[in-house]
Amino acid sequence: MRAGYALNGGVGCIADARHHAVAFLDRAHADHHVPVPARALDLTQLVVSELVTNALKYAPGPVLMELRITACAVDVVVWDSDPVVPAARPADLDRIGQHGLEIVEAVTLDLVAEQEPVGKRITARIALSDTSSCDTVRR
C-alpha cells in the first residue's frame, strides 16, 4: 500500500503531514489488516515531523511525501527542491538544535538520501515490529 501527499509549506504543514501518516497507517490496519504497533505509529510520526521540518527549513518550494507499508516496515519518503544531500553532524552535547537527522538515523532501520534531477529524496524505513521475521537488517 502507498499514498502520496503534496505539502504546501504553509502554517500547519508539519501537523498535516503527521495526520496524513496516522490516517495512512490506520487505513493499512483497517483495510489490509497490517498490524501497526503504537511504537511504529509514534516513530512514523516522529520521522515525518523531522524530515518534513528539514525540507521546509532548507528548501524553497513544495514538499512531497510518500508513505509505503509492507508487512515488515513503513517507508517515509520526502522530496524537496534542494539538491544538497544532508548528513548527520557529529555528536555535540553543547549544540542546540540540528539533531533531527541524528534522531531519524537512531530510530530507523535504514535512511537513504539521494540526489534527484531536481532536488533530493530522503527515504527512512521504520520497522513495524521489534521482533520482525522479515529479512530487514539494521545497517
N, C-alpha and C positions, 0 to 999 in steps of 0.2 A: 504494500500500500504506500502511496506517496501523495503529497499535496504541495503546491507552490503558492507563495504569497508575495505580492509586491507591497513594500512598506514605503510610505511616502516621506518618512523622516520628520514628520510633524510631532507636536506635543502628544504624548501618549503612545508613540510608535513602539517603544520597547514593551510597554504593558500589552499592547495589541499583539505583538509577536509572542509573548508568553501565553496569552489567551488562545491564540491560534494553536500553539503547541499542546496545551491542555485539551482543547477540543479535538485535535487530531488523535491524540493518544486515547481519549475517551471513545472516539469512533472506532479505532483499531480494536479496542477491547469489546465494544458492543457489537460491531458488525462482523469482526473476524475472530473473535474470541482469543485475541492475543493477550496473555496476562501482562499487565503493566503494574509492577510493584510501586508503592509510594516512593521508594528511593529513586527509581528510574524516572518517575514523574518529576520529582524535585530536582534531580540532576539535569534533566532536559530543560526545565525552566531556567536553571542557573546558566547553563551553556548558551541557551538562546539569548538571555539577557546580556551576557558578556560579549558574545560575538556581534550581536546587533548594536550594542553600545559602541564597540570599537569601530564598526563600519560607519556609524553615524558621526562619530568623532573625527575620523581620519579621512573620510572620502566624501567628496561632493556628490550630490545626486541621490537617486533612489537606491534602495537596498532590496535585494531579492532573497527570499528564504525558501528553502525546500526542506520538507521533512519526509523521511522514508523510514519504514519499520519492517523488520523481519521477525521471525520467532526468537531471534537472539539479541537484536540490537536496534537502537534508534539512531539514525543519522540526521544530524542537523547540518545543513549546507547553507552558507551565507555568501552571497556575491555582492561586491561593491565595485565602484569605478576606480579606486586607487590601485595602481599596479604593484605597489610596494608590498612584498610578502613580509608579514610580521614575524618576529622571532621573540620568544620569551627572553626576558632580561635575566641576568644572573641574580640570585637571591641577595637581597639587601634589606635587612631589618629596619634600617633607617629611612628607606624610601616610602613615601606616602603616595599611594595610588599606583597605577600602571602594573597591577598584579593580575589582570584579567586573563591573559594568555597562560600564565603560570597555573592559575586556578583551573582553567579548561584542560590543560595538559594533565593535571593531577587527577581529574575525575573522569577522564575518558579512556577508552580502550585504544583509540587512535586519533591523531589530529594531523590533517594534511592541508597545507596551504599551496595553492597552485596559481601561477600567473595565467591569465586568460588573454585572448586577443585584445579585450578591453577589460581592464581591472583585474580582480583576483577572486578566487573561490576558496573558502575555508570549509573543510568538512570535518566534523567531530562525530565520533562514534561512541555511543553510550550503551553499556551492557544493560540488558533487561533483567539479568539475574547475576548474583554473585557466584552462583554455582551452575553456570551455564554448561550444557553438554555440547555447545557449539564449538567449532574449531577456531574461534577467535582467540588470538594470543595477544596479550598486552605487550606493547613494544618496550 
